[in-house]
Amino acid sequence: FDIVDTTKTIIKEYESLAKEKKISLDLDYSKLEKRNIYSDLNIVKDSIKNIIDVALSMTESGYVAIRIQNPTEENCLRYGFEGHKPNSFVKIIVRDTGVGIPQEDMKYLCEPYAQLDKGKKNFTRALQLGTATIVIKRANGIIDIRSEVMKGTKYTIILPIEKR
């Protein structure tokens, strides 16, 4: 399936929410070499939806930007894909200018039953990100989440272009 067209379709579903919140929702795929990937469409689509949903829910102003490109050789090494060519993977980055996630909550971010936010459960966010993490791993990919309080969050998905 075409990752760019799929992402455009997902973005259309969130345009009214972004407009309502006065948040810019942008897509950049200008550096992507191959648009077609051979993976489970539903897994990828649901994972991207879950991440965009979380990013929009945590952002009150600014933007949610989505960039699709091939990872660098450094990315491949960092995430354990050494020996593979960077153009045999696709990297999807979702970056928001939201409130960010406190460092102490990061280790429990993808565990829906963990106590987060000073004793309150943030079940929905953890369930969405936990589901995305599990299914992307089953597709032989990774999700990396980095966040800074009051500076936003960056979600990186790296998937093989062809099934491995």
C-alpha positions in Angstrom: 0.0 0.0 0.0 1.0 3.6 -0.5 2.1 5.0 2.9 1.6 8.6 1.8 -2.0 8.1 0.5 -2.8 6.2 3.7 -1.5 9.0 5.9 -3.3 11.6 3.9 -6.6 9.7 4.4 -5.9 9.5 8.2 -5.1 13.2 8.3 -8.5 14.0 6.6 -10.2 12.3 9.6 -8.5 14.6 12.0 -8.7 17.9 10.1 -11.9 19.1 11.8 -10.6 18.4 15.3 -7.3 20.2 14.4 -9.2 23.2 13.0 -11.5 23.3 16.1 -8.4 23.3 18.4 -6.7 25.8 16.0 -3.8 23.4 15.6 -1.9 23.1 12.3 -1.8 19.5 11.0 1.0 19.1 8.4 2.4 16.3 6.3 5.8 16.3 4.6 7.0 13.4 2.5 9.4 15.2 0.2 12.4 13.1 1.2 10.7 9.8 0.8 12.2 7.5 -2.0 9.7 4.6 -2.0 6.0 5.2 -1.2 4.8 1.6 -1.3 5.4 -0.6 1.7 4.5 -4.3 2.0 3.1 -4.6 5.5 -0.3 -5.0 7.1 -2.3 -1.9 6.2 -4.5 -2.1 9.2 -1.7 -2.4 11.7 0.1 0.6 10.2 -3.1 2.6 9.8 -4.3 2.0 13.3 -0.9 2.7 14.8 -0.6 6.1 13.0 -4.2 6.9 14.0 -3.5 6.1 17.7 -0.4 8.3 17.7 -2.1 11.2 15.9 -5.0 10.9 18.3 -2.7 11.1 21.3 -0.7 14.0 19.8 -3.8 16.0 19.1 -5.2 15.3 22.6 -2.0 16.6 24.3 -1.7 19.7 22.1 -3.6 22.9 22.9 -1.8 25.2 20.5 0.9 25.0 17.8 1.0 22.0 15.5 1.1 18.3 14.9 3.6 17.6 12.1 4.0 14.3 10.3 7.1 13.6 8.3 7.6 10.4 6.2 11.0 9.6 4.9 13.7 6.9 4.8 15.8 6.6 7.9 19.4 7.5 7.9 22.2 4.9 8.4 22.6 6.2 11.9 18.9 5.6 12.6 19.3 2.0 11.3 22.2 1.4 13.7 20.5 3.1 16.7 17.4 0.9 16.3 19.1 -2.4 15.6 18.7 -2.6 11.9 22.5 -2.7 11.1 23.4 -4.4 7.9 20.2 -3.2 6.2 20.0 -0.4 3.7 18.2 2.7 5.0 16.0 2.8 1.8 14.6 -0.6 2.8 12.7 1.1 5.7 10.3 3.9 6.1 10.4 6.3 9.0 7.2 8.1 10.1 7.7 10.9 12.6 4.8 12.6 14.4 5.9 15.6 16.3 3.6 17.8 18.4 4.0 21.0 20.4 1.8 19.7 23.3 2.3 19.6 27.0 4.8 16.8 26.8 5.1 13.8 29.1 7.0 14.0 32.4 10.2 11.9 32.5 8.9 9.8 35.4 5.9 8.7 33.3 7.9 7.8 30.2 8.7 4.3 31.3 5.0 3.5 31.9 3.8 5.4 28.8 2.7 2.3 26.8 1.3 0.3 29.8 -2.4 0.9 30.2 -2.5 -0.4 33.8 0.3 1.8 35.1 -0.4 4.7 37.4 0.3 7.9 35.6 -0.2 11.6 36.1 0.3 11.8 39.9 -1.9 8.8 40.8 -4.5 9.1 38.1 -4.7 6.5 35.3 -4.4 7.8 31.8 -5.8 4.6 30.5 -6.8 5.7 27.0 -3.4 7.3 26.1 -1.5 4.3 27.4 -3.8 1.8 25.7 -3.5 3.6 22.3 0.3 3.8 22.5 0.7 0.3 24.0 -1.4 -1.1 21.2 0.6 0.8 18.6 3.9 -0.4 20.1 2.8 -4.1 20.2 1.5 -4.2 16.6 4.4 -2.3 15.1 6.8 -4.7 16.8 4.9 -7.6 15.3 5.4 -5.9 11.9 9.2 -6.1 12.6 9.3 -2.3 13.3 9.9 -0.1 16.2 8.3 2.9 17.9 10.5 5.4 19.8 8.8 8.1 21.9 10.7 11.1 23.2 9.1 13.9 25.2 9.9 17.1 27.0 7.5 18.8 29.4 6.1 22.0 27.8 8.1 21.3 24.5 6.1 18.5 23.0 6.5 14.9 22.0 8.2 13.1 19.1 6.9 9.7 18.0 9.1 7.8 15.6 8.0 4.6 13.8 10.4 2.7 11.6 9.0 -0.1 9.5 10.6 -2.4 6.9 9.3 -1.6 3.4 9.1 -5.3 2.6 8.0 -8.1 4.9 10.9 -9.8 6.7 
